[in-house]
Amino acid sequence: MYLTIEETADYLELSTTDIVRLIREKQIRTLSDGETILIYKEQFNLYLREIEKYKKELQEYLDEPIPEDIDIKDED
């Protein structure tokens, strides 16, 4: 499935100027039909899966309780 720049911006939750910048930097591959720039949606699936995996791992790390330090001495 192919998306326009605006649809891609909505899909990735970025601004259209960010999408245009990424296209200019050749970070996003495009096709052109002469009038419209089209972007293949599937090229983002791996990126989105990795972002979700990172978010999940970060949340698991943040949810982990802080272990008690066995070297702490009670001075009172």
C-alpha positions in Angstrom: 0.0 0.0 0.0 1.3 3.4 -0.9 0.8 6.6 1.1 1.1 10.3 0.3 3.3 12.6 2.3 0.4 13.7 4.5 -0.8 10.2 5.1 2.7 9.1 6.0 3.0 12.0 8.5 -0.3 10.8 10.1 0.9 7.2 10.1 4.2 8.0 11.7 2.8 10.8 13.9 5.3 13.3 12.5 4.9 16.6 10.7 4.9 16.8 6.9 8.0 18.9 7.1 9.8 16.1 8.9 8.7 13.7 6.2 9.9 15.9 3.5 13.2 16.3 5.3 13.6 12.6 5.7 12.9 12.1 1.9 15.5 14.7 1.0 18.0 13.0 3.3 17.1 9.7 1.6 15.9 8.1 4.9 12.6 7.3 3.3 12.3 5.7 -0.1 9.7 7.1 -2.5 8.1 6.6 -5.9 6.7 9.3 -8.0 3.9 9.1 -10.6 4.8 12.5 -12.0 2.5 14.6 -9.8 2.4 12.8 -6.5 5.2 11.4 -4.3 4.2 8.0 -3.0 5.7 6.2 0.0 5.5 2.5 0.5 4.0 1.9 3.9 5.6 -1.5 4.6 9.1 0.0 4.8 8.2 1.4 8.3 7.0 -1.9 9.8 10.4 -3.0 11.1 11.1 0.5 12.6 7.7 0.5 14.3 8.2 -3.0 15.7 11.6 -2.0 17.1 10.2 1.1 18.7 7.4 -0.9 20.4 10.0 -3.5 21.6 12.2 -0.7 23.0 9.2 0.9 24.8 8.3 -2.5 26.3 11.8 -3.2 27.5 12.2 0.3 29.0 8.9 0.0 30.8 9.9 -3.4 32.2 13.2 -1.9 33.4 11.4 1.0 35.0 8.8 -1.3 36.7 11.6 -3.4 38.3 11.9 -2.7 42.0 15.1 -1.3 43.4 16.9 -4.0 45.3 17.9 -3.3 48.9 21.6 -2.7 49.3 23.0 -5.2 51.7 26.0 -3.0 52.6 23.8 -0.2 54.0 24.3 0.1 57.8 21.7 1.6 60.0 23.6 4.4 61.9 20.7 5.2 64.3 
